[in-house]
């Protein structure tokens, strides 16, 4: 059972980007997949991923739900032509490219009130992300991490962490998390499988 009053603290010795930007967090989910491709090909496929190409009915449904409040107000939701971080920027409002360790890790995150039906995003400069602590908000940080697993083989990790900035936001986030956690896990796994397929098909 998760303790709402005791945020998890990642090991200080780990210098991954996700540790730098969100070392203390309330909830996290991590998925791994073995890829029959070297780290270079795997990292390239992860970096070039358009998240809208992920083969997941749940992702399609989540994007539909994201636009539902606008539909209920009689407005068509703004279409997303693509959702990627390959060029060092983010193509979705509220999201930030946090950085990369070429060939190993790429990280991205967002500040928002994720638990609201119509998500409220907070645009901040990337240099303010780690220290941002204004009450009432949540922060999410994610990364792809690629590690070698023998000749021509890699392990690809996709991890997402969420932290909140006060007790009220934490309570709201935990209620939301218990509802969506299985769906988040499914989408992370589907994303990894999409990257793996691309990595293994590249020549």
Wavefront OBJ file of the C-alpha trace (Angstrom):
o trace
v 0.000 0.000 0.000
v 1.342 3.440 -0.895
v 1.917 5.857 1.979
v 0.522 9.258 1.011
v 2.508 11.062 3.711
v 5.918 9.608 2.864
v 7.089 10.437 -0.669
v 9.617 8.009 -2.081
v 13.130 9.303 -2.489
v 15.274 7.929 -5.285
v 18.869 6.895 -4.467
v 21.144 9.934 -4.520
v 23.945 7.937 -6.133
v 22.018 7.522 -9.385
v 22.820 10.391 -11.741
v 20.159 9.775 -14.378
v 18.337 12.868 -15.644
v 15.079 11.755 -14.085
v 16.842 11.751 -10.704
v 18.058 15.287 -11.273
v 14.651 16.648 -12.173
v 12.361 14.626 -9.885
v 14.316 12.703 -7.218
v 11.432 12.840 -4.712
v 8.049 11.593 -5.869
v 4.702 10.245 -4.691
v 4.045 7.541 -7.270
v 5.996 5.935 -10.083
v 5.563 3.243 -12.674
v 8.371 1.531 -14.571
v 8.311 -0.916 -17.463
v 11.179 -2.679 -19.256
v 11.561 -4.584 -22.511
v 14.437 -6.503 -24.087
v 15.212 -5.282 -27.603
v 17.080 -7.366 -30.173
v 18.992 -4.318 -31.416
v 22.044 -2.440 -30.211
v 21.769 0.602 -27.970
v 22.333 3.053 -30.810
v 19.383 1.795 -32.851
v 17.173 1.453 -29.792
v 17.940 4.947 -28.540
v 17.351 6.421 -31.996
v 13.942 4.734 -32.258
v 12.957 5.953 -28.787
v 14.044 9.515 -29.546
v 12.180 9.630 -32.844
v 8.966 8.150 -31.482
v 5.708 9.893 -32.333
v 3.575 8.856 -29.365
v 0.463 9.050 -31.528
v 1.732 6.026 -33.472
v 1.699 3.785 -30.398
v -0.515 0.791 -31.076
v -2.832 1.045 -28.081
v -6.633 1.362 -28.021
v -6.273 2.804 -24.529
v -4.058 5.596 -25.807
v -6.666 6.441 -28.429
v -9.316 6.430 -25.710
v -7.223 8.624 -23.411
v -6.733 11.189 -26.163
v -10.487 11.141 -26.778
v -11.156 11.720 -23.068
v -8.600 14.539 -23.085
v -10.732 16.365 -25.671
v -14.101 15.489 -24.132
v -14.559 18.698 -22.055
v -14.112 20.803 -25.205
v -16.650 18.622 -27.048
v -19.160 19.037 -24.228
v -18.776 22.800 -24.549
v -19.518 22.525 -28.265
v -15.927 23.066 -29.412
v -13.837 20.713 -31.467
v -10.636 19.795 -29.586
v -7.437 21.013 -31.140
v -5.972 18.169 -33.245
v -2.524 16.831 -32.477
v -0.534 16.355 -35.695
v 2.190 14.534 -33.787
v 3.530 14.077 -30.277
v 7.287 13.740 -30.095
v 10.391 15.045 -28.324
v 12.998 14.203 -30.936
v 14.017 17.778 -31.742
v 14.558 18.842 -28.138
v 11.122 20.404 -27.784
v 7.638 19.211 -26.891
v 4.655 19.325 -29.232
v 1.993 19.057 -26.515
v 0.989 22.034 -24.332
v 2.388 21.856 -20.828
v 5.144 19.358 -21.657
v 8.868 20.053 -21.556
v 11.900 18.358 -23.023
v 14.103 18.002 -19.934
v 17.252 16.839 -21.687
v 19.176 13.831 -22.873
v 22.325 11.829 -22.402
v 22.978 10.919 -26.053
v 22.749 7.217 -26.679
v 21.456 6.472 -23.185
v 18.607 8.605 -21.819
v 16.018 11.154 -22.876
v 13.728 12.819 -20.324
v 10.558 14.892 -20.512
v 8.031 16.254 -18.041
v 5.090 18.499 -17.314
v 3.426 20.555 -14.602
v -0.319 20.339 -14.313
v -3.436 19.358 -12.416
v -3.683 15.911 -14.009
v -6.564 14.781 -11.813
v -9.004 17.312 -13.305
v -11.391 16.221 -16.060
v -10.147 19.130 -18.153
v -6.432 19.014 -17.337
v -4.959 22.363 -16.378
v -1.382 22.728 -17.605
v 1.206 25.121 -16.247
v 3.859 26.297 -18.693
v 7.193 26.949 -16.983
v 10.772 27.226 -18.241
v 12.680 23.967 -18.063
v 15.220 25.483 -15.668
v 12.424 26.012 -13.113
v 11.029 22.495 -13.293
v 13.099 20.813 -10.561
v 12.513 23.550 -7.980
v 8.863 24.300 -8.829
v 6.803 23.978 -5.629
v 3.801 26.292 -5.994
v 0.927 24.756 -3.995
v -1.851 22.927 -5.799
v 0.093 21.406 -8.670
v 1.581 18.117 -9.758
v 4.795 17.410 -11.648
v 5.424 14.421 -13.850
v 8.830 13.366 -15.143
v 9.408 10.493 -17.553
v 12.388 9.014 -19.298
v 13.525 6.410 -21.762
v 16.698 4.681 -20.612
v 18.693 2.367 -22.880
v 21.313 -0.056 -21.550
v 23.345 -2.746 -23.305
v 22.428 -6.382 -22.714
v 25.114 -8.187 -24.665
v 26.165 -7.824 -28.306
v 23.368 -6.398 -30.467
v 20.888 -6.415 -27.617
v 19.474 -3.710 -25.320
v 17.199 -3.195 -22.363
v 14.799 -0.287 -22.811
v 13.152 1.260 -19.741
v 10.225 3.666 -19.661
v 9.568 5.244 -16.265
v 7.149 7.951 -15.184
v 7.128 9.619 -11.767
v 4.643 12.057 -10.283
v 5.111 14.451 -7.368
v 2.671 16.926 -5.871
v 3.347 20.259 -4.220
v 1.015 20.115 -1.213
v -1.189 17.757 0.788
v -4.432 18.652 -0.994
v -2.936 18.043 -4.435
v -1.462 14.769 -3.126
v -4.871 13.525 -1.980
v -6.414 14.422 -5.330
v -3.575 12.767 -7.210
v -3.763 9.543 -5.204
v -7.501 9.153 -5.840
v -6.838 9.673 -9.541
v -3.824 7.348 -9.532
v -5.667 4.360 -8.115
v -8.129 4.696 -10.980
v -5.693 5.155 -13.874
v -2.628 3.132 -12.837
v -3.565 -0.041 -14.818
v -4.186 2.059 -17.936
v -0.891 3.910 -17.535
v 0.954 0.595 -17.277
v -0.726 -0.643 -20.448
v 0.217 2.492 -22.372
v 3.842 2.338 -21.171
v 4.115 -1.285 -22.309
v 2.493 -0.516 -25.653
v 4.948 2.354 -26.129
v 7.923 0.089 -25.413
v 6.647 -2.533 -27.843
v 6.269 0.130 -30.555
v 9.855 1.271 -30.023
v 11.100 -2.316 -29.967
v 9.377 -3.098 -33.262
v 10.921 -0.019 -34.866
v 14.384 -0.792 -33.457
v 14.350 -4.395 -34.624
v 13.070 -3.513 -38.091
v 15.682 -0.795 -38.743
v 18.725 -1.756 -40.737
l 1 2 3 4 5 6 7 8 9 10 11 12 13 14 15 16 17 18 19 20 21 22 23 24 25 26 27 28 29 30 31 32 33 34 35 36 37 38 39 40 41 42 43 44 45 46 47 48 49 50 51 52 53 54 55 56 57 58 59 60 61 62 63 64 65 66 67 68 69 70 71 72 73 74 75 76 77 78 79 80 81 82 83 84 85 86 87 88 89 90 91 92 93 94 95 96 97 98 99 100 101 102 103 104 105 106 107 108 109 110 111 112 113 114 115 116 117 118 119 120 121 122 123 124 125 126 127 128 129 130 131 132 133 134 135 136 137 138 139 140 141 142 143 144 145 146 147 148 149 150 151 152 153 154 155 156 157 158 159 160 161 162 163 164 165 166 167 168 169 170 171 172 173 174 175 176 177 178 179 180 181 182 183 184 185 186 187 188 189 190 191 192 193 194 195 196 197 198 199 200 201 202 203
